[in-house]
Structures are given as structure tokens and as C-alpha cells.
């Protein structure tokens, strides 16, 4: 039990140390004791409850979200980026930065990187630091040609990422989606297209964006789909797209002819790649991300806090419904 005089002295020392940011040495000089005495009195303040140390750690919440999503879908890793109260622009930037950091950290033994396309991957490349990896080749996993928004096409993303890595890249000289199934088959017979797709199958690491045709659709903005196709996809119960292929809520290919006109890696082949990293920013993509996870296409998910929170809510709702049934 502290005496009144001892308690007053300890409070004075604590205020100088914690509120005024004085060093223990400076406090010792003022009080007229040695520095070890000050250290012992600060420790006594904590032991007696005069001082409580509280750390406000936002990562505790995100860590819990990561673990729940990992367990639910048997993922190798989930990275949830704290984005509470951020603007959309800052959120995209932070998610892209986290994705770039993850890729950089996991380049050991990687010789081929496959990339899809989209705004999120564009931001990832923008945030990616320069690294000297001449042995790495970047390969587009889906076609990407045109004059509209070329910076988000797979060929451009592959090229820009290869520059950041001081590596090499391939180009897939074909659109992501062609007009007819017959044209697709004829293009797949071309040696330069077939060889790039084959290299994509041998990727050690694949980086893919996850999209939705129903909100801020990049595919609509570029002109690959129009409102009629969007209505048909909705009627066919599609909820999202990955590598330009549309999937339903269970992660299976949606029943729409557009899926048969895509020039790019098939989703079943995507599963065979050792490490597939999916990146999604924005809670409007929750349904798409959930479907992608159910389909088993990813090994790693990188997303924002709000989307992760909504995913966990959906996981819990599903578990509660199973118990009820």
C-alpha cells in the first residue's frame, strides 16, 4: 500500500514521463535521485495501478478477420488492409500497396508471374518498387488489346511490371473477348497466341483482380460488355468475374455464351498454379469475392477491411443457417 507522500511523488514522476515526455535521466536530476530509482518507481506505478498502458491497435480487428476467412476457405494467407474512414481513392492505394508488398516478399523461386488486368492491378504496379530480377518473366493471362484505358489491359500491366522488375514480358496479341466462338477457336490456333497461353499455364505466381459486372464495371467501361449483356448476366445469376470469366454465387462458370468467347487462361487451369493471389478493393465486390473463394480459385486474398468484414458476416450467416437446418 502506497503512502500518500509516495503516491504523490509517483504521480508527479508519471506525469513528467508520460505527459511531458521527459527522460528518466532528466526526471532523476529534477527529483534529486538516481535514474534506476525513477525506473523502479515507474514500474511500481504500473504494479499498483496508478498507470495503465492501453494500446489501441487497429490490426487486432483485421487479424481476426484474416484468420476467419483463412479458416473458412482453407487459404494460405489473407491480408486485410485497415481502411476505416478512408476515401475510396486512398483505400485503393492502400490495398494496392499491401498487394505489392506481398508479391515482393514472395518472389523467391518465382520465374514466371502471370497477370490478369483491371484497375486494381494497375494500382499494384504503380505502387510496386523497382527490383532487379532479370530472371523473371511476366505473362498476361488474358487477352488485352484496344485503345481505351490501355493502362489497365493485361499486356500493359505485364509490360509495366516487368520494367519494375527489370525482367522480361510476353504480350498476348488478342482481345480479352472476341465476337464469336468460332473466331476464338481460330485465334487459339495461332502459334504466337498459343505459346503465350502455354507460358501462362507454367506461372509460379498468378495475380488476378476480382470484378463485378453490376457496379463500376471496368469491362463495361472498356466496351467488352454492354447493358444488354449485363442484364443477361444478372438473369443468368452471375455475380462476378475473374480473369474475364463470369461466375455464379457458387463460383461455377455462369451459363452465358460470353464465357466461351474469352481468350485467356481457363479458371480450372488457374487452380493448378502454385500461388494465385486475388486482389479486390471495395465492398461492392463482396459477392464476387465470396463466389471466387467458394470456387477455390485463390491461395491468397488481399482486400480492404470493410469487404473482409462483410465476408465474415456472410460466413457466419451461412454457418448459422446450416445449424438451423
Protein Blocks (a to p, Z undefined) as FASTA:
>chain_A
ZZfklmmmmmmmmmmmmmnopafklmmmmnopafklmmmmmmmmmmnomaccddddfklm
mmmmmmmmmmmnopabdcdddfehiafklmmmmmmmmmmmmmmmmmgopabdcddedjkl
mmmmmmpccdddfkbccddfbdcedjehkllpmklmmmmmmmmnopacddddddfbdfbf
klmmmmmmpmklmmmmmmmmmpfbdcdddddfkgopfklmnopacfklmmmmmmnopabd
eehiacdfkopacddfklmmcgcddfklmmmpmbacdddedjklmmmmmmmmmnopafbd
cddfklmmmmmmmmmmmmmmmmmZZ
